[in-house]
Amino acid sequence: MKDKRILKDFETSKMSLNIYTSPLLAFAFVFIGEFVAYTLYGISLLALIGLARNFGEAGQAFAIYLQTLQQSLMDKTGDFRLILELLAFGFILNTVFRWTRKVEKRPIRTLGFYRENFLSNLFKGFGLGLALFLLTLLGLVALGQYRFESIHLNPYSLAFVVFTIPFWILQGTAEEVVSRAWLLPQLASRTNLKLAVLISSLFFTLLHVGNSGLTPLSLVNLFLFGATMSLYLLKTDTVWGIAGIHGAWNFAQGNLFGILVSGQQSGTSLMTFLPQGDQGWLSGGSFGIEGSIMTSLVLLLLIVYLAYQLKKENERM
């Protein structure tokens, strides 16, 4: 397994951290990226509002519009807020890129951004993410835990839902780069691969502890999702596939089927599915489908399959 390119490429790094400091630095990447993003958003809006007020009636009207946008940032269900929140992950990604280039002195491609077949790997991952989520949702619908509420086939909904896809891929890419493509090789260089998968999955779980509606089962599912993505990364040896899966899973939840994404609202959706009954462990409750035992089963099946494939691959070597 150690012959995987994403693991071997880490050997070119000029900075190798231990199993304690590397997760802490990964948390710092997330914090710094989000802090820079929201600071720039705030300063930019305030500066534009101040500037607009100096340009007569037209400027005053534009300033009022900007203030409306500023207020919409406080609306957790707003479409504008969603896009800005997803864009913030670009700053997180940029933070990791800068560290990799400037401190570790290695190319960005060594994080798993290999050029060969990158589009097919991304689309395959995206398709798999959609299929996994649809399978989970259909299982819950069959069990009477979710019901179809409405469909929104208007021009704005269609345009907005399609518009969100690259932003969800950006979000998925950022989380996968921090939790898997950067952290996993760091950990694997200082310990065995199984422990590296365990720690990186735990790190991914802890990233979401502030989300609303969190339950013990949703924490388990977050860990299982992290383990699944770690194994898929090792199987495909590229970050493109897990970026596609992660982005598609969240896109399908939020803007395709109108379900909470890890307890968070996601604005306009193409459809709306609502949880039924009071069995939170089965429906996922206020955390969304990621808090459901059905998600646990789907992820466990995929983990078993990927582990079997990796074992077979290792035996052939």
N, C-alpha and C positions, 0 to 999 in steps of 0.2 A: 504493500500500500504506500510505502514511503517513496516509491518511484513516481507518484503522481506529480505532474508538472507544477501544479500550484504549490505543492509542498517543497519541491526541489528548487523552484525559483526563489523561494524565501531565503535560501542559503546565500543568495547574493546580497542580502540586507546587511548594512553596516551597523545595525542596532538591533540586538536581540534582547528582549525583556523576559523576566521570569513569569511564572504562572500567577503571581500576585499583582505585579505592576501592569501587565498587559491588559487585564480586564479594567483596571482603574483608568488607564489611558484611553481605552475604548469608550468608557463613560465620559471622559473629558472631550473626546471627539464630538459626541452627541451634544453635550452641554454647550461647547464653544460654537458649534455650527448653528444651533437654535438661537443662542444669545446674539450672535452676529446678525442672523436673519431678521429677528424681530426688532432689534435695535435699528437696523437700516430701514425696515418698513416704517417704524414710528417716526424716525428723523425725516425720511423722505416725505411722508404725508404732511407732517407739521411744516416742513420747509415749503412745500407746494401750496399749502393753505395760506401761509404768510405771504408768499410771492403773489398769489392770485389776487389777494385783497388790494394790491397796488395797481390793478389794471381796470379800474372803473366798474361799471355795472356787469360787464361780461366776466370780469375777474371775480366779482363778488358771487355771481351765479356759480362759477366753477369752484370757488372756495366752499360754497354750500354743498355742492356735489361731493367734493372730497371729504367733507365732514360726515356726509351720509355714508360714504365708504368706510370711514374711520369707525362709525357707530356699528356698521355691519360686521366689523371684526369681533364685536362683542356678542354677536348672534351665533351660537354654536351650530345652528342649523343652516347658516347662510352659505350660498355657493361661493361668494367671494372669499369668505374665511377659509373654506375648504381648499381652494386653489393656493392661497398664500401659505397655508399649513403644509401642503404637499411640496410647494416650492422651497420651503425651509430645508427640506431634506437635501436639496442641491448644495446648500452651504455645509451640511454635515459631510457630504461626499467630497466636497472641495477641501475640507479640513483634512480628511484622510489622505487625499491625493497629495496635498502639500507635505504632510509628514513623510509619506512614502518616498517622494522625490527628494526633498530637502534634507531629511534626517537619515532615512534608511538608504538613500542613494541608489534606489532601484526604479526601473520604469513602472509606469502605471499598469501596463499589461500583465505584470507579474502578480497582480491582484486577481487574475483570472479573466481579464479583458482581452482574450486572444482573438485575433481577427478571423481566423479560418472558421467558416460556417457559423459566424456569430448571429446572423439573422435567423437562420434555421433553428439554432439553439434557443434563441429568444422566443420565437414564435411557437416552437414545440413546448417550451416551458409555459408560455402564456395559455396555450390550449390545454395543457395538463392542469394548470391551476383552475381554469374555468370548469373542466370536467370534474375535478375533485370537489369543488364547491357545489356544483349542480347535483352530483351524486349524494352529497351530504344533505342538501336541501330536500331533494326528492324523498330521501329516506324519512326525514322528519315530517314531510307532508303526508306520506303514506301512514305514518304513525299518529296522525292527527295533531301534531305539535305546531305546525305552521299552516296558515291558510292564505290563499291568494286574495288580496284585498282590492287592488286596482291596477290599471295600466295607464300610462301617460304618453300617448302617441301624438304629442304636439311638437312643432318645429323647435321650440326652445329646449324641451327635454331631450329630444334626439340629439341636437347639436351639443348640448352641455355634456351629456353622457359620453359621447364620442370624444369630446374635447378633454375629458378627464383622463383618458387612457394613458397618454404619455406621462402625465403627472403621477399616476399610480405606479407606473413602471419606475419612475424616478424614485419614489418613496421606497418601493420594494428593493431597488438596487442599493440605495443608501443603507438600509437596515441589513441587507445581506452582506454588503462589503464590510461593514463594521463588525457584525456578529460572526460572519463566516470567513469571507475571503481574506480579511486582514487578521482577525483574532485567532482563527483556527490554526493556521500555519505557525503563528507565534507560539501558541501553546504546544503544538505538536513537536516543535523544535526543542522544547525543554522537558517534555514528558511523553507518555505513550499516546497514541492516536485516540483510543477509547476515552481516556480522561480528557483529552482536548475537546472531543465532541461533547462530553458531559458538561464541561465548564462553559463552553461557548453557548450551549443551549440554555444553561442556567442564566448566563448573562442576558440572552435574548428575553428570557422570562422576566427578569428584573427590570428591563426597560419599560415594561407595561404595568408595573405595580401601582402606578398612579391613576390608571384608567378607572372610570366609574363602572359599577356593576361587577367588580372582580370577585370571583369565588375560588375555592380550592380546586374545583374541577377545571375552571378556565386557566388557572396557573399550570395545571398538569398538561392541558392542551397546548399552551404556549411552549412549554418545554418539549412536548412531542413534535410540534411544528419545527422547532429549532433543530431537533435531532434529525427529522426528515430532511430538512434542507441541507444539513451537514452531510448526510449520506448521499444525497443527490449531487451535491457539489463534488464529492469524491468520485462518484460514478461517472459524471460527465466531464470532470476536470476543467470546468469553465464556470464563470460567474453568471453568464448570460441565462442559463436555464433556470437557476433559482431566482434570479431577478424577475423573469417572466412569470414563474409560478406565484411568487409573493405578490407581485403587482396585480395579476389576474384574480387571485383569491380575494383581495381587498376591494378591487373594482367590482367584482361580481356581487359581493356582499352589499356594498354601499350604494353604488350608482346604477347597478343593473336590477337588483332585487329589493333594494330599499330596506336592508337589514342593518342593524348596528354593527359597526366595525370595531371590534374590541371595546365595546361599550360607548363608541363615539358616533355621533350623527355625521352624515356625509352629504347633506344637501339634496338637490333634485335627483330623482331616480326614474328609471324607465318603468319599473313596476314596484309594487309594494306588497310584501309578504309580512304578516303579523304572527307573533307567537300565540299559541293557544294554551289554556290550562295553567295550572300553578305548579307544575313539575319542572322547576328550573334546571335540575340536573339533566333533563331530557331535552327541553327546548333551548336551553342556554340562558333563559331569563333576560335580565337587563344588560348582559354582556354581549348578547347576540349568539349566533350559532357556534362561535368559538368556545362557548361555555357549555356545550352539549356533549353528552356521552357518545352521540353519533359521530361527532368530530373525532373523539378519542379512537373509536373503532376504525374509522377510515385511515387516520394517521398511523395507527398501529399496524394495519395491514400493509400500508406502503413501506413502513420501516422494515417489516419482516421481508418483504420482497426485495428492497434495496440491499439489505444486509446479506440476503442469499446471493444476489447477483455479485456483490463485491467479494463474497467468500469464494464463489466460483472463479471469478476473475483472478483472485489471489492464488488459487490453487493451480491455475494454468501457468503461472509465472515460475 
